[in-house]
Amino acid sequence: MTLIANWSYPTAIRFGTGRLAELAEACQLAGIQKPLLVTDRGLAKLEITHQALAVLTDAGLDAAVFAEVDPNPSGANVEAGVNAYRDGGFDGVVAFGGGSGLDLGKTVAFMAGQTRPLWDFEDVGDWWTRANADAIAPVIAVPTTAGTGSEVGRASVILNTDSAEKKIIFHPKMLPVTVICDPQLTVGMPTFITAGTGLDAFAHCVEAYSSPHYHPMSQGIALEGMRLVKDNLPLAYKNPSDLDARANMMSAAAMGATAFQKGLGAIHALSHPIGAQHHTHHGTTNAVCMPAVLQMNAPEIRERFGPVAAYLGIDGGFDGFCAFVDQLNDSFAIPKTLSGIGVENPDIDALVEMALKDPSVGGNPVVMTQANTRALFESVL
């Protein structure tokens, strides 16, 4: 018997319109009486954040907001958040926002009780065992976008500004104890964020399905996640108030992040260094890279994607699926190359080196080498 694997699945999720009202109850059940709400600077000014804070304070919780979060959250952001958490005597975190707010909130809760440096907990081997698991604070996650799925993840992506590299910080107890998925919170997203985050969820599902690792549960979740994006992202993009489409996209985001336990691949291995070096939007970067990666992986995934195309109602098997991806990108005005999203004068040698060190490379169905990784970068640049 060769089919041996370790599997883990997400946490408690309160899903549905209006369920932000349950935020204080979720905190109290987790033993949080003094939550630090971690979000990004832009969201901190919006009504939905004020509404979340009011839910907490009206219930008698001594809550405060930390919003010093960059679009690509950095080690400096983590340090500032940990200092705010410790100085304020908080006992838990509400991670509120898109990927940046969620990732930083989870990392602040993780690092607040640690004595070792942040980078000692990079997702390398068993480095996560270095952490004092008993000192990790509880997290309630409230996504306001439908893309990263960080609300159901056990890791965060943090930028090391010294090396200009995105690092994955991992620990099983970084998984939020409760997630509140309220589609109403996503209605105000700008259309380009709706598209970029939605395509991020799609990339997670595509790469998880493509991964050669054995995880049939993730395989099924990835397949249905692709269908939800195909059927609902165009609707949410055209009509931002379509709560059914918004809800289905929130489901797809959580499903993508659950599915990629099976692995990611070259799309993310390229996207992480590009984002670290050129500060591009992560989901949009994934979308630009996806067509080239599909073609590179074709020898290993062509047959596998025939049933995918049929399930999605796409004619033409793998080639039809690739044509659909091109059409989907075009419908959201995604540029064909990275120069269209602001990547100028890239250091391809450095990008290749960083991509080959990214944890995502292990999940790509075609082994990534210096030669094929360089060819990928050249094709998307």
Backbone hydrogen bonds in HBPLUS format (Angstrom, degrees):
<---DONOR---> <-ACCEPTOR-->    atom                        ^
c    i                          cat <-CA-CA->   ^        H-A-AA   ^      H-
h    n   atom  resd res      DA  || num        DHA   H-A  angle D-A-AA Bond
n    s   type  num  typ     dist DA aas  dist angle  dist       angle   num
A0004-ILE N   A0002-THR O   3.05 MM   2  5.85 117.4  2.46 112.6  96.0     1
A0179-VAL N   A0012-ALA O   2.87 MM 167  6.26 146.0  1.99 149.3 160.4     2
A0014-ARG N   A0179-VAL O   2.71 MM 165  6.03 171.8  1.71 167.9 168.7     3
A0181-CYS N   A0014-ARG O   2.86 MM 167  6.06 154.5  1.93 145.1 153.8     4
A0016-GLY N   A0181-CYS O   2.89 MM 165  6.26 160.3  1.92 173.4 170.8     5
A0019-ARG N   A0016-GLY O   3.30 MM   3  5.87 156.5  2.36 138.4 136.9     6
A0021-ALA N   A0018-GLY O   3.33 MM   3  6.25 166.1  2.35 120.2 122.9     7
A0022-GLU N   A0019-ARG O   2.98 MM   3  5.47 164.8  2.01 113.6 118.6     8
A0023-LEU N   A0020-LEU O   3.00 MM   3  5.43 160.4  2.04 124.3 124.1     9
A0026-ALA N   A0022-GLU O   2.96 MM   4  6.22 157.6  2.01 155.2 161.8    10
A0027-CYS N   A0023-LEU O   3.01 MM   4  6.33 154.4  2.08 149.6 156.5    11
A0028-GLN N   A0024-ALA O   2.94 MM   4  6.22 165.5  1.96 154.8 158.1    12
A0029-LEU N   A0025-GLU O   2.97 MM   4  6.19 158.7  2.02 152.1 157.4    13
A0030-ALA N   A0026-ALA O   3.17 MM   4  6.34 136.7  2.37 136.7 147.5    14
A0030-ALA N   A0027-CYS O   3.00 MM   3  5.11 128.8  2.28  98.1 112.4    15
A0032-ILE N   A0027-CYS O   2.87 MM   5  4.99 163.5  1.90 147.7 142.1    16
A0031-GLY N   A0028-GLN O   3.01 MM   3  4.98 158.3  2.06 102.8 109.1    17
A0062-ASP N   A0033-GLN O   3.27 MM  29  6.67 147.5  2.38 160.2 157.4    18
A0091-ASP N   A0034-LYS O   3.05 MM  57  5.53 159.0  2.09 137.0 143.4    19
A0064-ALA N   A0035-PRO O   3.31 MM  29  6.87 146.4  2.43 153.4 162.4    20
A0036-LEU N   A0092-GLY O   3.01 MM  56  6.41 157.1  2.06 146.4 150.7    21
A0094-VAL N   A0036-LEU O   3.00 MM  58  6.05 162.1  2.03 129.5 133.7    22
A0037-LEU N   A0064-ALA O   2.78 MM  27  6.03 167.8  1.80 170.7 166.3    23
A0066-PHE N   A0037-LEU O   2.83 MM  29  6.10 160.4  1.87 154.2 155.3    24
A0038-VAL N   A0094-VAL O   2.84 MM  56  6.11 153.1  1.91 151.2 159.9    25
A0096-PHE N   A0038-VAL O   2.92 MM  58  5.91 175.5  1.92 167.9 167.3    26
A0039-THR N   A0066-PHE O   3.00 MM  27  6.40 159.9  2.04 158.1 164.0    27
A0044-ALA N   A0040-ASP O   2.99 MM   4  6.12 149.4  2.09 152.4 161.5    28
A0045-LYS N   A0042-GLY O   3.29 MM   3  5.83 154.3  2.36 110.2 116.6    29
A0046-LEU N   A0043-LEU O   2.89 MM   3  5.20 158.6  1.94 114.9 122.0    30
A0049-THR N   A0046-LEU O   3.20 MM   3  5.67 132.7  2.43 107.5 118.4    31
A0050-HIS N   A0046-LEU O   3.30 MM   4  6.71 159.4  2.35 147.9 153.7    32
A0051-GLN N   A0047-GLU O   2.78 MM   4  5.98 150.7  1.86 152.2 161.2    33
A0052-ALA N   A0048-ILE O   3.01 MM   4  6.21 153.7  2.08 137.5 143.9    34
A0053-LEU N   A0049-THR O   2.96 MM   4  6.21 162.2  1.99 152.0 156.4    35
A0054-ALA N   A0050-HIS O   2.92 MM   4  6.08 150.3  2.01 141.4 149.9    36
A0055-VAL N   A0051-GLN O   3.00 MM   4  6.31 151.0  2.08 148.2 155.5    37
A0056-LEU N   A0052-ALA O   3.26 MM   4  6.58 151.8  2.34 143.9 150.6    38
A0057-THR N   A0053-LEU O   2.92 MM   4  6.21 171.7  1.93 157.8 159.4    39
A0058-ASP N   A0054-ALA O   2.82 MM   4  5.69 159.9  1.86 148.4 154.2    40
A0059-ALA N   A0056-LEU O   3.18 MM   3  5.40 137.9  2.37  99.4 110.8    41
A0061-LEU N   A0056-LEU O   3.09 MM   5  5.41 154.8  2.16 152.7 146.0    42
A0060-GLY N   A0057-THR O   2.96 MM   3  5.06 159.4  2.00 107.6 112.3    43
A0063-ALA N   A0061-LEU O   3.03 MM   2  5.66 126.4  2.33 107.2  91.8    44
A0069-VAL N   A0067-ALA O   2.84 MM   2  5.45 135.3  2.04 104.7  91.4    45
A0159-LEU N   A0073-PRO O   2.73 MM  86  5.97 171.3  1.74 150.8 153.3    46
A0077-ASN N   A0074-SER O   3.07 MM   3  5.09 118.4  2.47  94.8 109.6    47
A0078-VAL N   A0074-SER O   3.03 MM   4  6.44 153.5  2.10 148.0 155.4    48
A0075-GLY N   A0159-LEU O   3.06 MM  84  6.20 139.8  2.22 167.3 157.5    49
A0079-GLU N   A0075-GLY O   2.96 MM   4  6.26 161.1  2.00 149.4 153.9    50
A0080-ALA N   A0076-ALA O   2.97 MM   4  6.21 162.5  2.01 149.5 153.8    51
A0081-GLY N   A0077-ASN O   2.88 MM   4  6.06 157.9  1.93 148.5 155.1    52
A0082-VAL N   A0078-VAL O   2.83 MM   4  6.04 159.9  1.87 156.9 162.1    53
A0083-ASN N   A0079-GLU O   2.98 MM   4  6.16 158.9  2.02 147.1 153.0    54
A0084-ALA N   A0080-ALA O   2.99 MM   4  6.23 156.6  2.05 145.3 151.6    55
A0085-TYR N   A0081-GLY O   2.90 MM   4  6.10 155.3  1.96 146.6 153.7    56
A0086-ARG N   A0082-VAL O   2.88 MM   4  6.10 169.7  1.89 155.9 158.0    57
A0087-ASP N   A0083-ASN O   2.83 MM   4  5.86 167.6  1.85 151.0 155.4    58
A0088-GLY N   A0084-ALA O   3.03 MM   4  5.93 148.5  2.13 138.7 146.4    59
A0090-PHE N   A0085-TYR O   3.23 MM   5  5.48 165.0  2.25 156.1 157.6    60
A0089-GLY N   A0086-ARG O   3.14 MM   3  5.21 154.1  2.21 103.0 111.0    61
A0093-VAL N   A0138-PRO O   3.03 MM  45  6.44 163.2  2.06 158.7 164.2    62
A0140-ILE N   A0093-VAL O   2.90 MM  47  6.35 157.6  1.95 157.6 165.1    63
A0095-ALA N   A0140-ILE O   2.86 MM  45  6.18 144.3  1.99 147.4 158.7    64
A0142-VAL N   A0095-ALA O   2.76 MM  47  6.06 162.1  1.79 172.6 171.8    65
A0097-GLY N   A0142-VAL O   3.08 MM  45  6.51 160.8  2.12 152.0 156.2    66
A0144-THR N   A0097-GLY O   2.98 MM  47  4.71 149.6  2.07 108.8 112.2    67
A0102-LEU N   A0098-GLY O   2.98 MM   4  6.09 169.7  1.99 165.0 168.4    68
A0103-ASP N   A0099-GLY O   2.86 MM   4  5.76 163.0  1.89 143.2 148.9    69
A0104-LEU N   A0100-SER O   2.98 MM   4  6.06 162.9  2.01 146.6 151.9    70
A0105-GLY N   A0101-GLY O   2.91 MM   4  5.91 160.9  1.95 143.6 149.8    71
A0106-LYS N   A0102-LEU O   3.01 MM   4  6.15 166.0  2.03 152.1 155.4    72
A0107-THR N   A0103-ASP O   3.06 MM   4  6.20 153.7  2.13 142.2 149.6    73
A0108-VAL N   A0104-LEU O   2.83 MM   4  6.05 156.8  1.89 157.1 162.9    74
A0109-ALA N   A0105-GLY O   3.09 MM   4  6.31 165.6  2.12 149.8 153.3    75
A0110-PHE N   A0106-LYS O   3.00 MM   4  6.19 145.9  2.12 138.6 148.5    76
A0111-MET N   A0107-THR O   2.80 MM   4  5.94 164.7  1.82 153.4 156.9    77
A0112-ALA N   A0108-VAL O   2.94 MM   4  5.76 140.2  2.10 149.2 156.6    78
A0137-ALA N   A0109-ALA O   3.08 MM  28  4.86 163.0  2.11 136.7 131.9    79
A0114-GLN N   A0111-MET O   3.04 MM   3  5.07 165.8  2.06 110.6 115.2    80
A0120-ASP N   A0117-PRO O   3.08 MM   3  5.61 158.1  2.13 114.3 121.2    81
A0121-PHE N   A0118-LEU O   3.02 MM   3  5.91 165.9  2.04 126.2 129.4    82
A0170-PHE N   A0121-PHE O   3.31 MM  49  6.47 158.4  2.36 174.3 169.2    83
A0124-VAL N   A0122-GLU O   2.66 MM   2  5.59 129.4  1.91 115.2  98.6    84
A0123-ASP N   A0168-ILE O   2.65 MM  45  5.51 145.8  1.76 165.9 166.6    85
A0127-TRP N   A0124-VAL O   2.98 MM   3  5.77 164.6  2.00 148.4 153.5    86
A0129-THR N   A0126-ASP O   2.93 MM   3  5.73 159.5  1.97 123.6 129.2    87
A0130-ARG N   A0127-TRP O   2.96 MM   3  5.62 166.1  1.98 120.6 125.0    88
A0131-ALA N   A0128-TRP O   3.22 MM   3  5.89 166.0  2.24 116.6 120.4    89
A0135-ALA N   A0132-ASN O   3.05 MM   3  5.57 156.2  2.11 114.2 121.6    90
A0136-ILE N   A0133-ALA O   3.35 MM   3  5.61 169.5  2.37 112.0 113.3    91
A0177-VAL N   A0139-VAL O   2.90 MM  38  5.93 140.9  2.05 153.3 163.4    92
A0141-ALA N   A0178-THR O   3.01 MM  37  6.46 158.2  2.06 159.4 162.4    93
A0180-ILE N   A0141-ALA O   2.92 MM  39  6.36 160.9  1.96 165.4 171.6    94
A0152-VAL N   A0149-GLY O   3.01 MM   3  5.91 167.7  2.02 128.1 130.9    95
A0153-GLY N   A0150-SER O   3.09 MM   3  4.84 165.7  2.11 109.3 108.9    96
A0171-HIS N   A0154-ARG O   3.16 MM  17  5.89 169.7  2.17 173.0 174.6    97
A0156-SER N   A0169-ILE O   2.91 MM  13  5.27 147.1  2.02 143.5 154.3    98
A0169-ILE N   A0156-SER O   2.81 MM  13  5.27 162.7  1.84 160.4 163.7    99
A0158-ILE N   A0167-LYS O   2.82 MM   9  5.31 164.3  1.84 160.6 161.6   100
A0167-LYS N   A0158-ILE O   2.77 MM   9  5.31 175.9  1.77 150.4 151.9   101
A0160-ASN N   A0165-GLU O   2.76 MM   5  5.34 176.4  1.76 164.7 163.5   102
A0164-ALA N   A0160-ASN O   2.77 MM   4  5.59 120.9  2.12 143.5 161.5   103
A0165-GLU N   A0160-ASN O   3.23 MM   5  5.34 149.3  2.33 138.7 142.5   104
A0174-MET N   A0171-HIS O   2.93 MM   3  5.41 165.1  1.95 122.2 124.7   105
A0175-LEU N   A0172-PRO O   3.40 MM   3  6.14 168.3  2.41 114.9 118.2   106
A0185-LEU N   A0182-ASP O   2.95 MM   3  5.84 156.6  2.00 129.7 134.5   107
A0186-THR N   A0183-PRO O   3.02 MM   3  5.55 158.0  2.07 115.4 122.0   108
A0187-VAL N   A0184-GLN O   3.35 MM   3  5.55 163.9  2.38 107.9 112.6   109
A0189-MET N   A0186-THR O   3.23 MM   3  5.70 169.6  2.24 118.8 120.7   110
A0193-ILE N   A0190-PRO O   3.03 MM   3  5.34 130.0  2.29 105.2 118.5   111
A0194-THR N   A0190-PRO O   2.95 MM   4  6.31 157.3  2.01 154.9 162.3   112
A0195-ALA N   A0191-THR O   2.94 MM   4  6.20 160.8  1.98 150.5 154.8   113
A0196-GLY N   A0192-PHE O   2.94 MM   4  5.98 165.7  1.96 137.7 142.5   114
A0197-THR N   A0193-ILE O   2.86 MM   4  5.77 169.1  1.87 149.6 153.3   115
A0198-GLY N   A0194-THR O   3.05 MM   4  5.93 151.9  2.14 135.5 144.2   116
A0199-LEU N   A0195-ALA O   2.91 MM   4  6.07 154.4  1.97 151.6 158.2   117
A0200-ASP N   A0196-GLY O   3.07 MM   4  6.25 133.8  2.29 133.7 145.9   118
A0201-ALA N   A0197-THR O   3.11 MM   4  6.52 154.5  2.18 148.4 153.3   119
A0202-PHE N   A0198-GLY O   3.05 MM   4  6.38 152.2  2.13 141.2 149.2   120
A0203-ALA N   A0199-LEU O   2.88 MM   4  6.06 154.6  1.94 141.3 147.6   121
A0204-HIS N   A0200-ASP O   2.98 MM   4  6.31 154.2  2.05 150.4 157.2   122
A0205-CYS N   A0201-ALA O   3.14 MM   4  6.45 158.6  2.18 147.7 152.6   123
A0206-VAL N   A0202-PHE O   2.88 MM   4  6.14 164.5  1.90 155.9 160.5   124
A0207-GLU N   A0203-ALA O   2.89 MM   4  5.97 169.6  1.90 152.9 155.8   125
A0208-ALA N   A0204-HIS O   2.94 MM   4  6.00 156.9  2.00 144.3 151.4   126
A0209-TYR N   A0205-CYS O   2.95 MM   4  6.05 161.8  1.98 148.0 153.1   127
A0210-SER N   A0206-VAL O   2.96 MM   4  6.12 143.4  2.10 140.8 151.3   128
A0211-SER N   A0207-GLU O   2.96 MM   4  6.04 136.0  2.16 143.6 153.8   129
A0219-GLN N   A0215-HIS O   2.99 MM   4  6.25 152.3  2.07 150.4 159.2   130
A0220-GLY N   A0216-PRO O   3.07 MM   4  6.29 156.3  2.13 145.7 149.2   131
A0221-ILE N   A0217-MET O   3.08 MM   4  6.36 160.3  2.12 149.0 154.6   132
A0222-ALA N   A0218-SER O   2.83 MM   4  5.99 159.7  1.87 153.4 158.5   133
A0223-LEU N   A0219-GLN O   3.12 MM   4  6.34 154.4  2.19 144.3 150.7   134
A0224-GLU N   A0220-GLY O   3.15 MM   4  6.42 168.8  2.16 153.8 155.3   135
A0225-GLY N   A0221-ILE O   2.85 MM   4  5.96 147.9  1.96 144.7 154.9   136
A0226-MET N   A0222-ALA O   2.98 MM   4  6.24 152.4  2.06 147.1 152.7   137
A0227-ARG N   A0223-LEU O   3.24 MM   4  6.61 154.1  2.31 143.4 150.1   138
A0228-LEU N   A0224-GLU O   2.98 MM   4  6.28 158.5  2.03 150.1 155.4   139
A0229-VAL N   A0225-GLY O   3.08 MM   4  6.36 158.1  2.13 150.4 155.6   140
A0230-LYS N   A0226-MET O   2.93 MM   4  6.15 170.2  1.94 154.1 157.1   141
A0231-ASP N   A0227-ARG O   2.95 MM   4  6.11 163.5  1.98 155.0 158.6   142
A0232-ASN N   A0228-LEU O   2.94 MM   4  5.81 140.5  2.10 141.3 151.2   143
A0233-LEU N   A0229-VAL O   2.94 MM   4  5.17 162.7  1.97 136.9 141.9   144
A0236-ALA N   A0232-ASN O   2.93 MM   4  6.20 163.7  1.96 160.6 164.4   145
A0237-TYR N   A0233-LEU O   2.94 MM   4  6.03 152.9  2.01 152.0 159.7   146
A0238-LYS N   A0234-PRO O   3.02 MM   4  6.13 157.1  2.07 143.3 148.6   147
A0239-ASN N   A0235-LEU O   2.85 MM   4  5.87 158.6  1.90 151.1 157.6   148
A0242-ASP N   A0239-ASN O   2.97 MM   3  5.65 164.9  1.99 132.4 132.6   149
A0243-LEU N   A0241-SER O   2.96 MM   2  5.74 107.6  2.49 116.8 100.3   150
A0246-ARG N   A0242-ASP O   2.95 MM   4  6.23 159.1  1.99 150.8 157.7   151
A0247-ALA N   A0243-LEU O   2.82 MM   4  5.89 155.2  1.88 140.8 147.5   152
A0248-ASN N   A0244-ASP O   2.95 MM   4  6.20 163.5  1.98 151.0 155.2   153
A0249-MET N   A0245-ALA O   2.97 MM   4  6.19 146.3  2.09 144.2 153.5   154
A0250-MET N   A0246-ARG O   2.96 MM   4  6.29 147.7  2.07 145.7 154.5   155
A0251-SER N   A0247-ALA O   2.99 MM   4  6.33 152.6  2.07 148.8 156.4   156
A0252-ALA N   A0248-ASN O   2.93 MM   4  6.19 156.3  1.99 141.3 147.9   157
A0253-ALA N   A0249-MET O   2.93 MM   4  6.14 150.8  2.02 145.5 152.6   158
A0254-ALA N   A0250-MET O   3.17 MM   4  6.43 166.6  2.19 148.7 151.0   159
A0255-MET N   A0251-SER O   2.85 MM   4  6.05 155.7  1.91 152.4 160.5   160
A0256-GLY N   A0252-ALA O   2.84 MM   4  6.00 154.5  1.90 146.5 152.6   161
A0257-ALA N   A0253-ALA O   3.19 MM   4  6.46 162.1  2.22 149.8 153.5   162
A0258-THR N   A0254-ALA O   2.99 MM   4  6.17 143.9  2.12 140.8 151.2   163
A0259-ALA N   A0255-MET O   2.77 MM   4  5.92 160.4  1.81 151.4 157.1   164
A0260-PHE N   A0256-GLY O   3.01 MM   4  6.20 146.5  2.12 145.3 153.1   165
A0261-GLN N   A0258-THR O   3.34 MM   3  6.05 160.1  2.38 116.2 118.2   166
A0262-LYS N   A0259-ALA O   2.95 MM   3  6.04 170.4  1.96 132.5 134.2   167
A0263-GLY N   A0260-PHE O   3.00 MM   3  4.81 145.3  2.12  92.5 103.1   168
A0269-ALA N   A0265-GLY O   2.98 MM   4  6.17 153.7  2.06 147.4 155.4   169
A0270-LEU N   A0266-ALA O   2.92 MM   4  5.97 147.3  2.03 147.1 151.9   170
A0271-SER N   A0267-ILE O   2.96 MM   4  6.09 158.6  2.00 141.9 148.9   171
A0272-HIS N   A0268-HIS O   2.95 MM   4  5.84 168.4  1.96 149.5 150.5   172
A0274-ILE N   A0270-LEU O   3.25 MM   4  6.38 160.0  2.29 151.3 157.3   173
A0275-GLY N   A0271-SER O   2.86 MM   4  5.97 165.6  1.88 155.3 159.1   174
A0276-ALA N   A0272-HIS O   2.96 MM   4  6.15 154.1  2.03 148.1 155.9   175
A0277-GLN N   A0273-PRO O   2.89 MM   4  5.95 157.9  1.94 148.2 153.2   176
A0278-HIS N   A0274-ILE O   2.78 MM   4  5.67 158.2  1.83 152.0 158.6   177
A0279-HIS N   A0275-GLY O   2.78 MM   4  4.52 132.9  2.00 122.9 127.0   178
A0285-THR N   A0281-HIS O   2.91 MM   4  6.06 154.9  1.97 153.3 161.1   179
A0286-ASN N   A0282-HIS O   2.94 MM   4  6.25 157.1  1.99 152.4 158.5   180
A0287-ALA N   A0283-GLY O   3.02 MM   4  6.31 154.6  2.09 144.6 151.2   181
A0288-VAL N   A0284-THR O   3.04 MM   4  6.36 153.8  2.11 149.2 155.3   182
A0289-CYS N   A0285-THR O   3.08 MM   4  6.32 155.8  2.15 149.6 156.0   183
A0290-MET N   A0286-ASN O   2.94 MM   4  6.00 136.1  2.14 149.9 161.7   184
A0293-VAL N   A0289-CYS O   3.19 MM   4  6.36 159.9  2.23 157.5 163.7   185
A0294-LEU N   A0290-MET O   2.92 MM   4  6.10 161.5  1.96 161.9 166.5   186
A0295-GLN N   A0291-PRO O   3.20 MM   4  6.46 155.4  2.26 144.4 150.1   187
A0296-MET N   A0292-ALA O   3.04 MM   4  6.33 154.7  2.10 145.7 152.7   188
A0297-ASN N   A0293-VAL O   2.93 MM   4  6.10 157.5  1.98 152.6 158.5   189
A0298-ALA N   A0295-GLN O   3.29 MM   3  5.01 154.7  2.36  95.5 103.0   190
A0300-GLU N   A0297-ASN O   2.91 MM   3  5.67 142.4  2.05 126.6 136.2   191
A0301-ILE N   A0297-ASN O   3.09 MM   4  6.14 142.9  2.24 148.2 157.1   192
A0302-ARG N   A0298-ALA O   2.94 MM   4  5.05 148.1  2.05 148.5 145.3   193
A0305-PHE N   A0301-ILE O   3.01 MM   4  6.15 145.1  2.13 159.9 167.6   194
A0306-GLY N   A0303-GLU O   3.32 MM   3  5.49 159.9  2.37 103.3 109.2   195
A0309-ALA N   A0305-PHE O   2.99 MM   4  6.13 165.8  2.01 147.3 149.2   196
A0310-ALA N   A0306-GLY O   3.15 MM   4  6.45 160.3  2.19 149.6 155.2   197
A0311-TYR N   A0307-PRO O   2.90 MM   4  6.07 159.6  1.94 147.2 152.4   198
A0312-LEU N   A0308-VAL O   2.94 MM   4  6.19 150.5  2.03 151.8 160.2   199
A0314-ILE N   A0309-ALA O   2.76 MM   5  4.81 170.5  1.76 153.1 149.8   200
A0313-GLY N   A0310-ALA O   3.10 MM   3  5.06 153.8  2.17 100.2 108.3   201
A0320-GLY N   A0316-GLY O   3.08 MM   4  4.19 157.4  2.13 103.5 104.1   202
A0321-PHE N   A0317-GLY O   2.89 MM   4  6.21 149.6  1.98 149.7 159.3   203
A0322-CYS N   A0318-PHE O   2.92 MM   4  6.27 159.3  1.96 153.9 158.6   204
A0323-ALA N   A0319-ASP O   2.97 MM   4  6.24 154.6  2.04 144.9 152.0   205
A0324-PHE N   A0320-GLY O   2.91 MM   4  6.15 150.0  2.00 143.6 152.1   206
A0325-VAL N   A0321-PHE O   2.97 MM   4  6.34 154.8  2.04 151.7 158.0   207
A0326-ASP N   A0322-CYS O   3.08 MM   4  6.41 159.3  2.12 149.2 153.8   208
A0327-GLN N   A0323-ALA O   2.98 MM   4  6.25 159.7  2.02 148.9 154.6   209
A0328-LEU N   A0324-PHE O   2.77 MM   4  6.01 156.2  1.82 154.8 161.9   210
A0329-ASN N   A0325-VAL O   2.98 MM   4  6.21 168.5  1.99 154.1 156.2   211
A0330-ASP N   A0326-ASP O   2.96 MM   4  6.19 161.7  1.99 148.4 153.9   212
A0331-SER N   A0327-GLN O   2.91 MM   4  6.11 147.3  2.02 145.2 153.8   213
A0332-PHE N   A0329-ASN O   3.10 MM   3  5.42 145.0  2.23 105.7 115.6   214
A0334-ILE N   A0329-ASN O   2.98 MM   5  5.09 173.6  1.98 144.4 143.5   215
A0333-ALA N   A0330-ASP O   3.04 MM   3  4.89 165.8  2.07 106.4 108.9   216
A0340-GLY N   A0337-THR O   3.10 MM   3  5.67 147.8  2.20 110.2 118.7   217
A0338-LEU N   A0380-VAL O   2.75 MM  42  6.00 162.1  1.78 163.7 170.0   218
A0341-ILE N   A0338-LEU O   2.98 MM   3  5.36 160.2  2.02 110.5 116.9   219
A0343-VAL N   A0338-LEU O   3.17 MM   5  5.54 163.7  2.20 137.4 134.7   220
A0342-GLY N   A0339-SER O   3.21 MM   3  5.13 162.4  2.24 106.0 106.1   221
A0351-LEU N   A0347-ASP O   2.97 MM   4  6.28 160.3  2.01 154.6 161.1   222
A0352-VAL N   A0348-ILE O   2.86 MM   4  6.02 163.2  1.88 155.7 159.2   223
A0353-GLU N   A0349-ASP O   3.07 MM   4  6.28 164.1  2.10 147.1 151.4   224
A0354-MET N   A0350-ALA O   2.95 MM   4  6.16 161.0  1.99 151.4 156.3   225
A0355-ALA N   A0351-LEU O   2.86 MM   4  5.99 157.9  1.91 149.2 155.8   226
A0356-LEU N   A0352-VAL O   3.03 MM   4  6.21 159.8  2.07 152.8 157.1   227
A0357-LYS N   A0354-MET O   3.15 MM   3  5.20 143.0  2.29  98.2 109.1   228
A0358-ASP N   A0355-ALA O   3.11 MM   3  5.14 151.9  2.19 100.7 109.4   229
A0361-VAL N   A0358-ASP O   3.17 MM   3  6.02 165.7  2.19 126.8 129.5   230
A0363-GLY N   A0360-SER O   3.10 MM   3  5.80 162.6  2.13 122.0 126.9   231
A0364-ASN N   A0361-VAL O   3.18 MM   3  5.55 169.6  2.19 114.4 117.4   232
A0373-THR N   A0369-THR O   2.97 MM   4  5.80 152.8  2.05 145.1 153.1   233
A0374-ARG N   A0370-GLN O   3.03 MM   4  6.01 156.6  2.09 140.3 146.8   234
A0375-ALA N   A0371-ALA O   3.02 MM   4  6.23 158.3  2.07 145.7 152.2   235
A0376-LEU N   A0372-ASN O   3.00 MM   4  6.14 148.4  2.10 135.4 143.4   236
A0377-PHE N   A0373-THR O   3.03 MM   4  6.35 165.6  2.05 152.1 154.7   237
A0378-GLU N   A0374-ARG O   2.90 MM   4  6.14 165.1  1.92 155.8 160.1   238
A0379-SER N   A0375-ALA O   2.97 MM   4  6.12 146.3  2.09 142.3 151.1   239
A0379-SER N   A0376-LEU O   3.10 MM   3  5.14 119.9  2.48  94.8 109.8   240
A0380-VAL N   A0376-LEU O   3.08 MM   4  6.37 144.6  2.21 150.9 160.0   241
A0381-LEU N   A0377-PHE O   2.91 MM   4  5.92 131.9  2.15 148.0 160.3   242
